[in-house]
Amino acid sequence: MANTRSAMKAMRVAERRRIRNRMIRSRTRTFVKKARVAIATAPAAPTTEEALRQAISALDRAVTKGVLHRNSAARRKARLMRQWQQLRQQAAAG
């Protein structure tokens, strides 16, 4: 347990940040998961593009709020887009 007033305040601030970060991270994961499901079910559908847009926006928002590292978000976005492009090409060819 913290002994000083400043340490007590630091604990309160850390707890608030932890809760905020958890909400942002959870929201981001939800949008990414929805995008993955949309890509797997219908890669050429307009709803898939919207799901991708929302996932990318959520990842970018998490970066600006300091929840995710920018390279981590960039890697996740690249993987989503690569998966989407591959399945879209397969759907067009097959």
C-alpha positions, -999 to 999 in steps of 0.1 A, spaced: 0 0 0 12 35 -8 25 56 21 26 92 7 -1 114 -6 16 116 -40 18 78 -42 -19 75 -33 -28 100 -60 -6 81 -85 -25 49 -77 -59 66 -83 -47 81 -116 -32 47 -127 -65 30 -119 -85 56 -139 -61 52 -169 -62 14 -166 -100 14 -169 -100 39 -198 -73 19 -216 -93 -13 -211 -124 2 -226 -105 15 -256 -87 -18 -261 -119 -38 -258 -137 -15 -283 -108 -19 -308 -107 -56 -305 -144 -58 -311 -142 -38 -343 -112 -58 -355 -130 -91 -348 -161 -78 -367 -139 -69 -396 -123 -103 -397 -157 -120 -396 -170 -98 -424 -139 -105 -445 -143 -143 -440 -180 -143 -448 -183 -118 -477 -150 -102 -489 -166 -83 -517 -196 -69 -498 -199 -32 -490 -206 -40 -454 -171 -56 -453 -156 -23 -464 -175 -4 -437 -163 -29 -411 -128 -25 -422 -131 13 -421 -144 11 -385 -116 -13 -374 -89 9 -389 -105 40 -373 -106 22 -339 -69 12 -343 -59 48 -352 -79 61 -323 -62 37 -298 -28 49 -311 -37 86 -306 -49 78 -270 -17 60 -262 -33 26 -258 -15 9 -287 19 15 -302 17 29 -337 37 1 -353 14 -25 -336 -16 -8 -351 0 -4 -385 9 -42 -384 -27 -51 -375 -41 -28 -402 -18 -43 -428 -28 -78 -419 -65 -70 -422 -60 -53 -455 -38 -81 -469 -64 -107 -458 -92 -87 -474 -73 -83 -507 -64 -120 -509 -100 -132 -503 -114 -105 -527 -91 -117 -554 -100 -153 -548 -137 -144 -550 -132 -125 -582 -112 -152 -598 -133 -181 -586 
